[in-house]
Amino acid sequence: MALRHLMVASCAALTLSGCSIAAVDYGKVRHADYVADPRCTAQPGAAIDGEALPYFFATSRLPDCRTAEIELLHHRGDQMRYGRFNAPRDVTVGKKKRLLAPIAFQTSADWWRALQAETDRKQGRVLLYVHGYRENFSTTSKDAAQIARMTGFDGPIIEYSWPSQGKLLSYVVDETNMYHDVRNFRDFLKSLAEQGWVKEIVVVSHSLGARLVIPAIAYVDRTSSSADSSNISNIILASPDIDRETFERDIEEEVLSARRVANDRRITVYTSRADKALAASRAIHGYPRLGSPYCFNPFEAADLKAKGLPERCYPAARAGLTVIDTTDVSRGSTGHSNFLRSAVACRDFIDVVANKRTRAERTATPWTHVFGLLPDPTVPKDGDDAICHRTPEVDEPQ
């Protein structure tokens, strides 16, 4: 798997080598035919079973309503759509078994009313999950449901799903669709932040999702009153595939400005030197990613080595920023989803979602804003899934 991820970087950088990279195409079905069935058009006041479909979604994916099971595709949709979903399960489509998440659409007005009712019934907190590269709606809904189970979050879970292709060699297509979706996501986040009944928004992004989240928060900060965006308070970036220097520059003006931090905003970054997916991304882009403490400056690396320190480089310290290095507790073939796969990282993530600022399990480093995680000898070798509340039968990016 690690070798295949590195192939992505090699193919992107050496297109003349004859290496094949998957490209998206229109497909053999008119996009209008996918949505012709009335089930693809939400009806005002349609009844939704909240127990069967407990989670909320907003998506720019194109749906396919031609069969009994509605599916959200990898194509860009013609509009934003809203609805409810649950974790994926095996269903039969035609003669094949598929793993699909059950969903139902709602009108925008009905969706916002249902979200308000659920938020009011809880503590005024919502959790917004934004996925990354190589995902389909089944994998992202599985992750969102796992986050809900694992954290026991007392409020509605919202998944924002953009048209990732769900394919290994479609990284560049995913980047293109992610950037195309910037306006959709920032407008959605602004609408969410401006709801008076939303007291706190916990934003969780994975991988490429960080490149949607950080600019969108900056946009909301610029275009809303200070009170409107102060509820975006707890921002968690897991394995963020964003340029480290770009991140440092872009959070300075608004996202982690002094007034935002004074209003209790903070960012937690989960990083790992063992993250092979981000090593491939660095090879493609030429610069280190925030989610990997790679030392781009060889002289800085040499200085660290001379001091007997690990050759790991992190974003500069600033108020409101905490970095958690999961290198030593990395899991999976690529180490790219430790916050969902490693027991030690999962426990830390659970506490961060719950607004805990410190943990005895974190180890100090020479940098005051950086903490390490070490293996827990009390966790059995096969104990990660139980602690992280995973359902490992779902095929997922590693």
N, C-alpha and C positions, 0 to 999 in steps of 0.2 A: 504493500500500500504506500509506504514512504517513497519507494522508487517511482510509483505511478504519479504521485504528487509532484515529484521533481521533474517528471516528463512534461508536466504542464508548463513549468518554467522554461524548460529547454525548447519546447515546441514554440512557445510564444516568442522567445528570443531568437530562434533560428528557423524562421519560416522557410528559408531556402533549403533546408535539409531534407525536405520531403515528409516531414512529420505532419500527421493529420490532426487538426483541431476541429472539434464539432462546431458546426454553425447552425444557427436557428433559421428556419424557413417558415413560410406562411402555412404550410401543411396542405393536405389533400381535401380539407373540408372548409367551405366558406365560413368565416368567423360568425357571420350572421346566423348560420344554421345551428351553431352551437347553442345560441341563446334564444332560438325561436320559440321553444317551449315556454308556456306561461310560467312555469316554475322558476325560470331565470329572472322573472320580473316580480319583485316583491310586491305583495298586495297590502294596502293599509289595514292595520288592525288584525293581520293574520296571527292566529294563536301559535305560540311557541312553548314547547314543554321545557321549562328551565331546568328541570332535574335531568332530563335526557340529554339536553344540550346546554351544559352549565357555563361554557366559556363564550367570550365575545370575539368576533374578528372584524377587521376592516381590510379590504384587499383591492388591489388593482389588477389581479389576475383575471383572465377570461374564464368564465365557467362553461362547463359542458353539461347541458340538461337533456341530452338525447336518450339517456338510459334511465333506469329506475334510480340509480345512485348518481347524485350530482357530484361532479368532480371539478376542482379548480385546476386549470391548466397552467402550462409554462408561458403561454402567450400573454401579451399585454391586453388588458380589457379595454372596453370602450367607455367605461365609467368606473368610479369607485363604487364598491358594493359592500354591504354590511350584513351581518348575520350572527348566528350562534353555531357552536360546534362542540364536539366531544372528541376524545382520543380516538385514533384510528382503530379499525377492526377489520377482520377478514370478511370480504363480501364477494359474491360471484357476479361478474360482469360478462355477459355472453357465456362463454364456456371456460373462462379463466377466473381464478381466484385473485383478487386484488386487495391490497391493504389501503382502505380509504377511511377518511374521517367523515362521520355523519355531519351534515350541515343543513341549515335552513336560512334563507335570506329574509331580511326585514327591510322595510323602508328606512331611510335615514332618520326620519322623525320618530318612528317606533323604536328604532335601535337606541337612539339617545335617551328616550323616555325609559326604556328597560334598563339601560346602564345607570341612569340616575336612581331608579328605584332600588337596584341592587347596591349601589354605592351608599345611598341613604340608610339602607337596612344594616349596613356594616359600619365602618369607622371613617368613611369619607376617603379611604385610600383606594387607589387602583394601581395595578401592575401592568405595564405595557411591555410586551416582548417583541423585539425586532430581530429576525433571523439573518443568517449570512448566506454565503455561497454554497452551491450544490445542494439545494433544498427543494423539495416539493411540498405541497400542503400537508401531506400525511406525515412527513418527518417533522415539519415545524409544529403541527398540532400535537404530535407526540411529545415534543420538547416542552411546549407550553403547558400541557397537562402534567408532565413530570414536575415542572417548576411549581405548579399549584399543589401537587401532592407533597413534594419535598419540603416546601416552605410553610405549608399550612396557611398561606396568605389569607388574611381576613378582609377580603374585598374582591371585586371582580378582576378577572384575568382577561386582558385584551391582547390578541395577537394581531400584529400588522404584517401582512404577507404581500411581498412584492414578487414580480415574476422571475424568480430564480429558475434556471433550467433544470436543476436537479441532476446535472451530468458532470462527470469528472472533467472533461475537456471543454467545458463551456464557461470557463472563468471570465474570459473577455466579454462574452455575451452577458453574463451576470453583471459585470461592471457596468456595461452599457445600460442595461435595464434598471440597475440601481440608480444611476445618475438621472435617467429619464424619470424616475419616480420621486425625485427630490421634492418637486413642487407638491405632489399629492401628499407625501408624508408630512411636510412642514405645515401644510394647511390643516391636515388632520390633527397634528399635535397642538397647533394653536387653538383649534376648536375645543380640544379636550382641556387644555390648560385654562381656557377662559370660562369654563363652566364653574359657577360659584359653588356648586355642591361638591366639587372635587377638591378635597383638602390637601391631598398629597399624591403625587405621581411617582411611582418607582419605575424607572426606565431600565430595562435589561436588554442589552444588545449583544449579539454574538458575531464575531468575525467581521465580514463585510458590512454588517448592519451598523457598525460604528460610524461609517461614512455617511449614513443617512441621519443618524441621531445627533451627532455633534453640530453640523451645520443647521439642522432644524431647530435645535434648542437655541442656538445663537439668533436665528431668525425670529423665534417667538420672543426672545428677550428684547430684541430691537423694536419689534412692532407692537408689543403689548405694554401696558403699564407695569411698573415694577411689582405691583401686587398680583397681577394676572399670572406671571410666570414663576412666582416664588414657590408655587406648589410643585414645580418640577424640582424636587429636592434631593432625591437619591438616585444617582446615575451609576449604573454598573456596566462596565465594558469587559466582556469576557473574550479573551483571545482576539483583541481588536485588530483587524486588518486595515489600519489607517497609518499613514506616514507619521512617524513619531514627531518630527520637527513641525509638520503641519498642525498636528494636534496641539503641541505646545504653543504655537503662535495663535491658533484660533480660539483657544479657551481663555486667553488673557483679557481680551476686550470686554466680553460679556459673560461667557459661560461660567468661569470661575473668577469673575471680578470681585473686588472687595465687598461690594454691596450684596452680591449673590451669596457669597460665603457667609456674610453677616446674617442673611436670611436662612441659614442652615443648609445651603446647597453643598453637596460633596460628590466627588467622583471616585469610584473604586475600580481599579484596573487589575484584571487577572492576566498575568504574563507567564511565559515559560520559554526557557532556552531550548527545551526539548520539542517545541512545536514545529514539526516538519512542514506543515501546511504554510505557516508564515515564513519559514525559510525559503520555500518555493516562491511565495509572493515577493519576498525581498529580492530574489534573483530576477523576477520579472520587472520589478519597479526600480531596482537599483539602490533603494534606500531602505533602512530598517523600519520594521513595523512596530507600532506601539506595544503589541502583544508579545513581542520577543525581545529580550534584553541583549540583543546582539550589539557588539561594540563596532560601530562603523569607523570610528577613529582608531587606527592601529596603535597610535601613541598612547591613547587613553587606556587601551587594553594592556599595553606593555607596563604602564604605571601601576595598574591594578595587580598584575601578575607579580611585579617587583615587591609589592606590599603584602604578597601572600593572600590576596583576595580573589574570588572568582572573577573571571573576565566577563562581567555582565554590566551593561549600561542601561540606565533607566531615564525616563523624562525627569527634568529638573524639578526640585521640590518647590511646592507652592501651597498656600493655604487651601484646604479643601480637597487635596489630592492624596489618595492612598494607593500604593502599588503592592499587590500580593504576588509574590513569585512562587509559582506552583511547580517549578522544574523538578524538584525532588519527589513530588507525589504524582508525577505525570502518568496518565493512563491512555490506553488505546494505541493503535498503530501509528498515529500521527501526533498525539498529545495536544489536539486542537479543541477539545471539549472537556477539559478537566473539571470545570464547575458543575458538569452533569455526570461525570464518570468516576471521579476520585472521591473516596469517602472523606478525606481530610479537607479537600477543596469544597466539597458539597456542604460540610458543616460550616465552613467559613462563609460561604455564600448565603446559607440560611440565616446566619446571624446578621450579615450585612443587609439583607432584605428587611429584617426585623429592626433595623436602625441601631444595632449595637456597633459602637465605634471602636472598641478594643476587644481583644480575645487573648486569653492566656496561652492559647495554642500557637500563636504567631511568634516567630523568632525575630529578634531585632537584627538589623544589618547596620553597616556604617552610615547608611542614609536614613535619616529620621523618618522619611515618608514611605520607606520600602520595608516590607516584612516578608520573611520566608515561611514556608510550610514544610514540615518534616513528616515522614511516615509515622503513623500511629501503630506501635507494636501490638496494641490490643485488638486491632481490626484484622480479622482472618483474611487470608489471601483472596477468598471469594466473597468478601463482605461489602465490597463497594456498591454493588447493585442494590442491596437491601437498604443501606444507609442513604443512598441517593434516590431511592424509590424508582428505579429504572424498570422498564419492560424491554429487556435486551433482544427480544425476538424481532423488533422493528429494525429493518435494514436502514442504517443511518450514516451520514458522514462521520468520520472518526476524528 
